[in-house]
Amino acid sequence: QVQLVESGGGLVQAGGSLRLSCAASGRTFSSYALAWFRQPPGKEREFVARISASGDATYYKDSVKGRFTISRDNAKSTVHLQMSSLKPEDTAVFYCAATLDRPPYKPFRSMNSYNYWGQGTQVTVSS
């Protein structure tokens, strides 16, 4: 079992930065791939970024490449999402998700590939 708690959301002006954090419980954090999803107002939840269990592989939604960086600290059981050059269209509730990083591998952009979810943190970008 893994419990995830997000933090770091808030209100920021366009062009600004925020750093989201997701703290995980459990002794096997280093066995899990972690991802960030977001759900804009009135829209479906969408993939944002993913990092492998070891941290050596990262993947991003095209629209956030070059602006967002996902990282993890296995010693502290924490994953971060550093967001810069924020745009109003980044406004959403951001969710942390986890799944064991082992075969059979599922499509990592799909919500159904993740077993554990946090409660979400609101990010609002004003124009």
N, C-alpha and C positions, 0 to 999 in steps of 0.2 A: 504494500500500500504506500502511496505517496500523497501527501497533502501539499498543495501549492497556495501561496499567498502572495499576491501582487502588491506593489506599492510604487509610488513615484509619479502617479498621474497628476494632472492639474490643468490649469488654464495658462496658455502661453500665446504670445503674439506670433503671427506668421514670420518665418525666418528664424525663430528661436529654437531652443533645444530643450529636451527633457531626457532623463535617464530613468527607465523603468527597471524595477528589480522584481524578481520572483524567488522567494525563499521556499525551499522544499524540506519536508521532513523525511525521515527514513534513512537507513544506513546504506542503501544501494544507489544513491543519487548518481554515482559515476557510471551506472549501467544504463541510464536513461538518456534518450535523445530528448531535447527540449525544443519547444517551438513557441512562437508568439502568433496569435491570431488577433483579428480585430473585427468589431461589428459597428459599422457606421450607422447613424440614425436611420431607421426605416429600411435597412439593407441586411443582407445575410452576412454571417460571419465569414471572414476570408483569411487565408494564409498570409502571413507577413514575413516570417523568418524561421529558420530552424538551425540547430547546431547539434552535431553528433555527440555521442557519449564522451568521446575522447577530446572533443573540441577541435578536431582537425578538419572538419568539413562543415561548411555553412552554406545555406541557400536562402535566397531572398525573392520576394515578390518584385517584379520588374520595376514597379513605380517607386520602390523605396531603395533600390540599389544606389550606392554612393551617398545616401543620406542616413541610413540606419545601419547599425552594427550590432550583431548579437554576439555575446560572449558568455563564458561561464567560469565559475570558480568552484571546482569540485571539492576543495577543502572546506569551503563555506556553504556548500549545497545551494548555490545561488546562480541564477542566470540573469543577465542584464540585456536590456535593449537600449542602446544609445541612439537617440533620434535627434537629428539636426536638420536645419533648413526646413522646418516644419511648415506645412501648408494647411489651409482650412480643410481641404479634403482628407487630411489625416485625422480629423476629428472622429473619435470612435471610443468604444469601450475595448480596451486591450486585455486579452486573456493569455495566460501562460498555460501550456499543455505539455504532457509528458507521455512517453511510451518507451518500453524496453527497446534498446537498440540492438536487435538481433534478428536473424531470419525467422520466419519469412517476413521480408520487408514489405510494408504497405506504402501506397502513394503518400508521400509526406506532406503534400498540400491538402490532403483531405482530413476534415475534422474526424472522420470515422477511424483514422489511424492512431488516434490518441486516446488513452484510457483514463487519464487523470487531467483535471482542469481546475484552475483557480476560479475565484469569484469575479475577477475582472477589476480593472481600474480605468477611470474615465480620463481621457485626454481630449481637451478642447483647444483648438487653434483658432484664434480670432484673426480676422483680416484687418 
